[in-house]
Amino acid sequence: MRIAIVGGGAAGIVAAITSKRLNKDLHIDIFDANKAIGKKILASGNGRCNISNTQVSASNYIGEDTSFVEHALKVFDFKAFENFCKSIGLLLDIKETNKVYPLSNEAKSVVNLLILSVESLGINVYTSTLIKSIQKNNNTFTLKCENNEYKNYDKVLVSNGLGAAPQLQANESGIDFANSFDHSCNMTYPSLVGLQSEVDYHNRMQGVKKECLVSLYIDGQMEQEIYGDVLFTKYGVSGFAILDISQLAAQALSLYQDVKISINFFPKINRNDLANQIQNLFKALPQQKASDLLIGMLSNKIPSVLLDICKISHEAKAKDINNKQIKALSYQLNSWKLKITDTQGFKHAEVSGGGVRTAEVDNKTYESKKVKGLYFAGEVLDIVGNRGGFNLQFAWASGYAVGNAISK
Ligand SMILES: Cc1cc2nc3c(=O)[nH]c(=O)nc-3n(C[C@H](O)[C@H](O)[C@H](O)COP(=O)(O)OP(=O)(O)OC[C@H]3O[C@@H](n4cnc5c(N)ncnc54)[C@H](O)[C@@H]3O)c2cc1C
């Protein structure tokens, strides 16, 4: 039996290894647009590769129907994944946060070991080969690239991801392949990405980084709260809390909903206590400028912007700030609102949301419900995971599910 795998990422590689181990007679060709397979794994986790998470469930994913992931995650749970890693010679480092990294702390070891395994199993790899179309005639599939065509495949796996990180050859051709087989897809959007907002003080705040509580409002409704780092940038905001909140924010933006975030710089201090602290500070040093005193509690880029927002003169002395102004300062620090206008786009995103509709794919075999012999796995599907190793875990698990199915 001849199998073609379009996309040698996490999903495609695991599918190839799994199926070939189960059925040595399979002829498997992996096609990848990059010069080598596994490029995105190499870039993951800043080169360290947050490869998985010990606590994975459907609640860690976003998509039209996240229950779709349950079967694959159950069959290929963390223990099964750990065993798979051992079988290719990869040891893991499990952190207290449940995040999992290669023991070597290098994504390179993951990719090298996967490639070794692919080679030793006799799986063929066509690199620098961008597949342009997939067709099915008389029960076999033909793949076409710019100058060549590859014929007579009994089964084809589409595991070529989506558009996040186009600098790594990511693209949306998987959507075209799916559409050409009459599959429908949900709108794609960049996810785990910085958020843009239109305010005139970005340059003045650029570089400010603080642990904050970030609340996300979609069409006026509070949808999510995340505690973590916020980094002010020249375009808006980034940092771990923002990346996390970007998943729902970006999805809402793609649906043209109104998106706002509110940043609480002092989540552990309630607004009245914060006002009292500012008042006490001002009372203790009444002749000092308020802008100078605020540097005692805030990064030095914030006070001038804060005073502007609260319409207080930069020259005002502490003794001249009245109670109403103190309340305004504490209110602003507790709920610094930003209207989100856009994301930083696919180029800066870790993953893509949206993709091939899971309702049209079997949740056990990952075979198309429309075309026999056609399979989808990994990010190309309308499933996107939270930050923390969940995206790779879904790619591994869905690849494993396909690997089992196509081996028969
Ligand atoms: C910078 C960055 C950091 C990340 N860090 C993490 C992390 O630490 N933990 C985590 O869980 N997730 C992380 N992710 C997300 C994770 O890497 C992906 O979700 C996962 O790799 C998706 O795997 P996949 O196999 O579905 O697709 P991909 O890994 O995207 O593989 C698809 C492959 O298909 C190839 N391809 C595309 N189109 C074609 C075509 N037409 N013909 C032939 N080949 C084609 C591409 O070259 C690519 O190699 C990160 C992503 C990025 C960009």
The ligand as a Gaussian input file, in Angstrom:
#p B3LYP/6-31G(d) Opt

LIG

0 1
 C        7.664000      30.032000      17.000000
 C        6.771000      28.900000      17.419000
 C        6.918000      28.347000      18.682000
 C        6.064000      27.302000      19.086000
 N        6.253000      26.740000      20.303000
 C        5.464000      25.719000      20.695000
 C        5.696000      25.036000      21.921000
 O        6.682000      25.306000      22.631000
 N        4.827000      24.035000      22.272000
 C        3.773000      23.669000      21.479000
 O        3.005000      22.767000      21.859000
 N        3.553000      24.263000      20.293000
 C        4.380000      25.261000      19.873000
 N        4.167000      25.841000      18.651000
 C        3.070000      25.331000      17.803000
 C        3.463000      23.978000      17.196000
 O        4.788000      24.045000      16.709000
 C        2.512000      23.594000      16.073000
 O        1.178000      23.662000      16.530000
 C        2.790000      22.193000      15.568000
 O        4.124000      22.084000      15.165000
 C        1.857000      21.846000      14.413000
 O        2.278000      20.630000      13.869000
 P        1.711000      20.100000      12.465000
 O        2.420000      18.835000      12.219000
 O        0.250000      20.114000      12.464000
 O        2.150000      21.220000      11.408000
 P        3.535000      21.897000      11.101000
 O        4.519000      21.651000      12.148000
 O        3.200000      23.293000      10.740000
 O        4.044000      21.102000       9.831000
 C        3.516000      21.296000       8.582000
 C        4.612000      21.057000       7.564000
 O        4.013000      21.102000       6.277000
 C        4.886000      21.725000       5.380000
 N        4.043000      22.226000       4.289000
 C        3.140000      23.224000       4.315000
 N        2.492000      23.295000       3.134000
 C        3.022000      22.320000       2.363000
 C        2.750000      21.889000       1.046000
 N        1.796000      22.459000       0.317000
 N        3.503000      20.902000       0.535000
 C        4.466000      20.299000       1.262000
 N        4.745000      20.650000       2.546000
 C        4.009000      21.660000       3.077000
 C        5.589000      22.786000       6.194000
 O        6.839000      23.053000       5.642000
 C        5.680000      22.110000       7.571000
 O        6.938000      21.476000       7.752000
 C        5.040000      26.857000      18.216000
 C        4.912000      27.410000      16.950000
 C        5.782000      28.416000      16.543000
 C        5.622000      28.990000      15.148000

